[in-house]
Amino acid sequence: MNRAHPYMANSTEEAKKHMLNAIGAATVDDLFEQIPDEHITSRRFGLPEPLASEVELKRHLTGVLGKNEHCEDNLSFLGGGTWQHHVPAICDEIWTRSEFLTSVWGTGSSDLGRNQAWFEFASQLGELVGMEFVGLPVYSWGAAVGHSMRMATRMTGRGRILVPALMDPQRLDVARTYAGFPEQEGHIEIAYVGYDPATGRLDLVDLESRLDDGVGAVYFENPGYLGVIEDQAAEIARMARAAGAETIVGVDPTSLGVIVPPSDYGADIAVGTTQPLGIHMNGGGGVGGFIATRDEERYAREYPTLQVSLTDTTHEGERAFGLALFQQSSYGSREDGKDWTGNSVYLWAIANAAYMSVLGPAGFEELGGAILRRSHYAARRLAAVPGVSLPWRAGFFKEFVVGFDGTGIPVAEINRRLRDHGIFGGRDLSSDFPDLGQSALYCVTEVHSRADIDRLTAALEEVTR
Amino acid sequence: MTTNGLRKYHAAVWDEPLVMEMGAPGRRGQLFPVDEPDLGSVVGDTSDLIPESLRRGRPAELPELSEPEVLRHYLHLSQEVLGMMGISLFGTCTMKYNPRVTEALTRQPFVAGTHPDQDVETLQGTLEVIHGLDRMLRDLTGMDQFVFQPGGGADAAFLHATVTRAYHEARGDLAQRREIITTAQAHPCNPATAAAAGFEVITLPLEEKGYASVEALRAAASERTAALMVNNPDDIGIYNPHIKEWVDIVHSVGGLCFYDTANFNGVMGRIRARELGFDACMMMLHKTFGAPKAGGGPAVGAYGCSEDLAPYLTAPVVIRGDDGAFAIEVPEHAGSTQVREYLGNIPVIIKAYSWLRALGAAGVKEAADLSLLANNYMETRLLQIPGVSKGLPHLDEYRMEMTRYSLGELTEETGVTTVDVANRMVDYGVDAFWMSHEPWFIPEPFTPEAGEMWSVEDLDYWIDVIAAICEEARTDPELVKTAPHNQPIHRVVGSGLDDPDRWATTWRAYRRKNGLEG
């Protein structure tokens, strides 16, 4: 029986013979003549026997992956770096098109459509954050923070970056990896600015004491990792500027229909996540990041990313897209380029573009409003549960801290009990932020109905009783 | 059929406006619930939930479109993408078939709808796949641990540079070990990530035999050496037979050795990086292992290392307990080698796992065999085309899974360059070839990689297109120099891309710079 592999057209004896004859080689092994014999492994490979038919393969994969539970058959309040939002069906319809899915590199003419979609990603994101220069996406929000710190350090010649003490530990770890070790030249020192325990916002007295001529940038987030809206944003940017430092602001784009863009309060560099813009959570594999600034050479010439720009063709008036400032990328200049770039999440940028255009200005405003109302409703309901307390009951977007010290039950145990109700409780903060006691970060978005929140409240009342 | 016997082809031309130029005030493409009963009475006015100074008054200037308009716009754009719809033998990227079974499965809620912070008990399926892929890649490479956190091959190279940093820091000699050695043929991400991790880069030049000499490496290696980062085989198709000696030299001075296995397709199932002595290697799941290229990710650079280096990984690792349940272990040394959030691009990991399960050991070797067969088959035909020569022609052994060629002779004779040929190929519905990474050693280079998916007929057609264009270069060079002619737009000139007064990465910047505001 002919069992040529379905993924490999030439896995028939005829094709192999045809090619061997044309080459004039006796055996396939002859073609590997460059590899010395002693490099060839003598140990057999132990991969499992193939599941060559799609019917077997699918049965196996479905069996394994079916062991997962997920946020559609459970009620989830997890956020903190990956968020559950509604993904409009047309986003999936668009990025799954084989033309986009499998595109390679091409030419500016033959892959015009993809390049245009990328430009539309940058243009629309630029509108949300109020910036005119936007790069193609980077790996994640953490990577965007890392690169932007390095940009600011190169621009200012100053090697210290101030970040909020209340920062996503993972995002911070990525930023620290980009910073390097003190023994190294060009190392970036990361210093932490405390917060006001009464509000969760940055402690400006502490900030003032840390600002000096060694600070290259002040990084803060709006909303912060724990959901708090930073209403001192303009003052922070003013203080940074007075000290000669850049202001880098991390934002969640889903907030930008209701919160002013970071450019309005003095951000020099805006960074953030692209995942909430029409990308599924994918177990954390939905993350992506962006970097945006004013369109000034000082910033543009420090970008590590690829940037798609409108440009021209050989025919007058014809519109095309090309890569701006390609030479400063690692593709153009190897180790002399700005940081490095490579494959990133460019397909997601197309889904992001579709998401932003299907929402439009009114969609973002409505989305922000829906998130605000639901999350604040949830906060009020949860605050009324005996033993539960909210350190910051107002001034947050989408996420908020819920304290369980008063219940006498650890968050881990509460979340375990909630699972029996088909609920994934908020992210346990107790080990990352011990100052906050037994607390959890709850995320409420447009996907949660009032009934969902009431169900959570009832379940919490029961499991903490 | 055309006069030269090739298929008739013309790309779709939609003359599609920018999405920002489309629509009309008031149109909506997506509504969100506004009237949740009684929510308002509990939380009050929505606007009061935002501090006054931060309320957005002026809406973002996004387009206003109905849902079908958005859909049709992006469908039009998708039709203006050639890529793999034609034949793409894009060298260095190992174009593969992307099995649609995993495209479909990974869109299911049991993958797409999972949150990374769910209790591990609820993520057993994902963890089993990660664990399984880790074991299979260990088998293929001999390494002791794989992590999947890096978001691409370059990110895995960066991870290696940071692991190198952490390793030497722990030994107290990071201040001394400031150099990373690479070669001119290594992918640019190796020197670039080494520099970004704070190292000085020493680049060994290409020499007579197609690789840098052992002597050059010996002269460069010293107590300042932190690591070696190399590809093998390289993009020219040359395998460095002295690679074990290289590893020994670097080890003898206390450096680490990283194998950028971007070009794994030709050697998989035959060699193991660890058996050659390497301390770490990287696999591109979005290339070699059947996950889509996706125009540049989502991708995974799977990073494998020896047990000596494993303690320096800060990416979460999936382990299997005695009870058979999978768990996530987060190593210490946080903040020194974490290159991205979470476990990695889960759908891409699943696709790679599935690809390996579909092939098994015999299939993996078969794919490598077919890659070399196809490449050398192409070589016999391509070298018969006047104007095409082999890069480094004095090296006449069979090349690995790809060969770099030169069109230098054609250019000399006709003035038609490799860029011209690339732009003409797309007129025949064939994706432009990859030319070369920087630096270009070979004049007017092009680098096709046949891989195992394309049929002999596809390869023949691709070669016929190159032959036809070389013929056109002699009979009608202007036709090639002004190509493309069958695409939605003419050749991109790209003037102004480096000019601050003209570049425009957003529509707003373009309008401002061209006086179109208002």
Interface residues (C-beta under 8 A of the other chain):
Chain A: H5 Y7 M8 A9 N10 S11 A15 K16 H18 M19 L20 A22 I23 G24 A25 V28 D30 L31 F32 E33 Q34 I35 P36 E38 H39 I40 T41 R43 R44 F45 G46 L47 P48 E49 P50 L51 A52 E54 L57 K58 H60 L61 T62 V64 L65 G66 K67 N68 E69 H70 C71 E72 D73 N74 S76 L78 G80 G81 T82 Q84 H86 P88 I90 D92 E93 I94 T96 R97 S98 E99 F100 L101 T102 S103 V104 W105 G106 T107 G108 S109 S110 D111 L112 G113 R114 Q116 A117 F119 E120 A122 S123 Q124 G126 E127 L128 M131 E132 F133 V134 G135 L136 Y139 S140 W141 G142 A143 R150 D168 P169 Q170 R171 L172 D173 V174 R176 T177 Y178 G180 F181 E183 Q184 E185 G186 H187 N222 I229 D231 A233 A234 L256 G257 V258 I259 V260 P261 Y265 H280 M281 N282 G283 G284 G285 V287 G288 D295 E296 E297 A300 Q307 V308 S309 L310 T311 D312 T313 T314 H315 E318 R319 A320 F321 G322 L323 A324 L325 F326 Q327 S330 Y331 G332 S333 R334 E335 D336 G337 D339 W340 T341 G342 N343 S344 V345 Y346 L347 W348 I350 A353 A354 M356 S357 V358 L359 G360 P361 A362 G363 F364 E365 E366 L367 G369 A370 L372 R373 R374 H376 Y377 R380 A394 G395 F397 N415 R416 R419 F424 R427 E446 S449 R450
Chain B: A11 E16 L18 V19 M20 G23 R27 R28 G29 Q30 L31 F32 P33 V34 E36 P37 D38 L39 G40 V42 V43 T46 S47 L49 I50 P51 S53 L54 R55 R56 G57 P59 A60 E61 L62 P63 E64 L65 E67 V70 L71 H73 Y74 L75 H76 L77 S78 Q79 E80 V81 L82 G83 M84 M85 S88 F90 C93 M95 K96 Y97 N98 P99 V101 T102 E103 L105 T106 R107 Q108 P109 F110 V111 A112 G113 T114 H115 P116 D117 Q118 D119 T122 L123 Q124 G125 T126 E128 V129 M136 D139 L140 G142 G151 G152 G153 A154 D155 A157 F158 T162 R165 E169 L174 A175 R178 P188 C189 P191 A192 T193 A194 A195 A196 A197 G198 V201 T203 P233 I238 Y239 P241 I243 K244 V267 G269 R270 I271 R272 E275 L276 H286 G290 P292 K293 A294 G295 G296 G297 P298 A299 T314 A334 G335 S336 T337 Q338 V339 R340 E341 Y342 L343 G344 N345 I346 P347 V348 I349 I350 S354 W355 L356 R357 A358 L359 G360 A361 A362 G363 V364 K365 E366 A367 D369 L370 L372 L373 A374 N376 Y377 E379 T380 R381 E397 Y398 R399 M400 A422 N423 V426 D431 A432 W434 H437 E438 E452 M453 W454 S455 V456 D458 T482 P484 Q487 P488 I489 H490 R491 V492 V493 G494 S495 G496 L497 D498 P500 W503 A504 T505 T506 W507 R508 A509 Y510 R512
